[in-house]
Amino acid sequence: MTNMTGTKSYKLVVRVIIEAQTPLCIGSGEKSILTDSEVMRDVNGLPYIPGTTLAGVLRKELSEEKAEYYFGTQRNGCEHGSALIFSEARMIGKDGTILDGLHQICWNDEFYSYYQMLPVRQHSRISHRGVTEKAGKFDEEVVMKGTRFMFEIEQIICDDDLSLVQFLMERMIGKQFRIGGGANRGFGSIKMIDCSYRLYCLTNKDDLEAYLCHSSDLSVPFDGKKLSLTPSQTEEHARVYELELEADDFFLFGAGMGDADADEIPVTECMVAWDDKGKPCIKSKQTLIPASSVKGAILHRTLYHYNKKKQIFADDKNENELQTMSAENVVRNELFGNSLNDVNTQVIKGRAIFNDIIAETVKTKAFNHVKIDRLTGGTVDGALFTETVSCGMGRTFSTEIIVTQQVDAEVIEAFEHAMTDLCKGMLPLGGATNRGYGVFKGTLKCNGEIIYPTK
C-alpha cells in the first residue's frame, strides 16, 4: 500500500523523560494568599508542563522559515497546521510511574506532601541605582530540582526520516536550553533521562493497527528504541564560564524569616534525588545559593569595571541623567537585560544565564547582635536579635554561567574582571558582607580554558 504520491507514510512517536536540574518556574498566571505566582497544576494538584510550553521552547530552536514549515503558521496565504503534536509533560510519582489521568493523591505521604507546598522564591525589584525599590517585593512558586516529567511528540513523516526530532532533542540536551520563566534567574535547566521512539508505517496493516492501539495515557508501557543523540555543540559565539568557589568562612543568604531559635535563618530548599532503580526521595533543607544573588553581585561589579574604564561617573549628575545612564547602559543592554518600566522603553532579554547552586546541607552557627543607635553609638533598648549563618569553611560550590551570544568585547572584559574579583575573595556574596560574611575564593574557566588563577 502506498499513498497518492507513491511514497510511504510513517507516524513517529517519541517518548521523553526529563529531570529538572534547577527549579522550574512554569507560571499559571494565578496568585494565592501564599504567593504572587503559582505554578501550573494538573487535575491531581501536581505540577505539569503544558504542551504549548514545550512546543514554544523547541520552536525557537529553528530558523523562522523552518519553524513556520514544521510548527505551522497563520500568515495570510500560507496558513497550515503543525506537523508536530506535543502532549503535556506529566510528573513521575514516588513509585517511578507516570501520574497521567485522575489519581487519588495521598497528601499525607512523605513524598507528595512536599508537592502540596512547593518552594517559594523571594525577589525584590531593583531600581536604576542598583538598590531595591519601595514596595518592589514579590515572590513566585517553583517546582523542586530533581522533579521528573514525561511527554510524547508525534510527527507524520515520509521515508522514515528522524532528522527533525533528533535535532530538536539534541538542542534540548544542550547547556543553553531552558524551560519556563526565569531562565536568567537560574530556573529551567533540564537533563534528559530517556528518549525512545517507535516508527509506525501507516501503509502497513500491522503497524497501522499497532498505532491505532497506541494509548495516549503516558503511564502505559512504551515499546520503543533508544534515540541516538549527540549533545549540540556550544554556539560559535557562546561562552560557558565555570566557577568553582570555596567558602572562606561564614556566608548568609537569608530566608527573609526566622524560626524558634533565631530571627534570621539561611534560605534552604528541598530537592528530589533518584536511586538506581528509578525511585525518588526528598532531600530537605539543602543549602541554596540563589542565582539571582550571584547575578546581582556580578552585575554591580561589572558595571563598576566598565564605567571605570570608560570614565563614566555619577558625579554632578541629576536624577534624570542617572536614569538615562541606566537605560542606555551598554552592560545591562548587552549582557544582563532590562525590564520595561518608567526608565526603559523596551524589554531587552539578558544574554547571561545563571544557575542556582543547591548543595548538601552545611553546618550553621548562631550569632547574637545588638542594634546600635547611629547617633549615640550605644545599644538600642530591646533591639537584641539573633541570626543563624551557614558555616561553609572548606566547602566547594560549582556553577556555570553561560553567555549565549556575542557581546561587546569591553563588556565581556568587565564581566570577566568581576568574576575574577569573586574568585580572589574581593567580591563577597549574600548578606551581612560588611561583617565579613560571604567571602569565596576559587577558579574561573571559559570554554574549558583557565582564566583565573593565571599561570
Secondary structure, 3 states (H helix, E strand, C coil): CCCCCCCCEEEEEEEEEEEECCCECCECCCCCCCCCCCECECCCCCECECHHHHHHHHHCCCCHHHHHHHHCECCCCCCECCCEEECCEEEECCCCCECCCCCCCCCCCCCCHHHHCCCEEEEEEECCCCCEEEEEEEEEECECECCEEEEEEEEEEECCCCHHHHHHHHHHCCCCCCCCCCHHHCCCCEEEEEEEEEEEECCCHHHHHHHHCCCCCCCCCCCCEECCCCCCCCCCCCEEEEEEEEECCEECCECCCCCCCCCECECEEEEEEECCCCCEEEEEEEEEECHHHHHHHHHHHHHHHHHHHHCCCCCCCCHHHHHHHHHHCHHHHHHHCECCCCCCCCCECCCEEECCEEECCCEEEEEEEEEECCCCCCEEEEEEEEEEEEECCCCEEEEEEEECCCCCHHHHHHHHHHHHHHHHCCCCCCCCHHHCCCCEEEEEEECCEEEECCC
